[in-house]
Amino acid sequence: MPGEKRGRKAAVALGYDPQKHDAPRVLAAGQGELAEALINIAQKHDIPVHTDHPLANALVKLEIGAAIPPEMYAAVAEVLAFLWRLEQEKAAGGRAGA
């Protein structure tokens, strides 16, 4: 999830395993060149990238492995819904709305 703050790009990789954790966790995060590298790795491995500048800038401040704080649940839920829709489209053969 890329974001920018005063011209500096931020990116955060999230993971969620409901069988192990109560909330999504920060798997990787960085700013500047590290953010660019995270985005490039995601794209190279066909991992969806969602752009939300304010959320990325807030999440990049968390420690790696940290759970998403409750006040960010709604925003992260929007990202998870975006990913779910992508998975549904992929399962339907790439047809949007199928």
Secondary structure, 3 states (H helix, E strand, C coil): CEEEECCEEEEEEEECCCCCCCCCEEEEEEECHHHHHHHHHHHHCCCCCCCCHHHHHHHCCCCCCCECCHHHHHHHHHHHHHHHHHHHHHHCCCCCCC
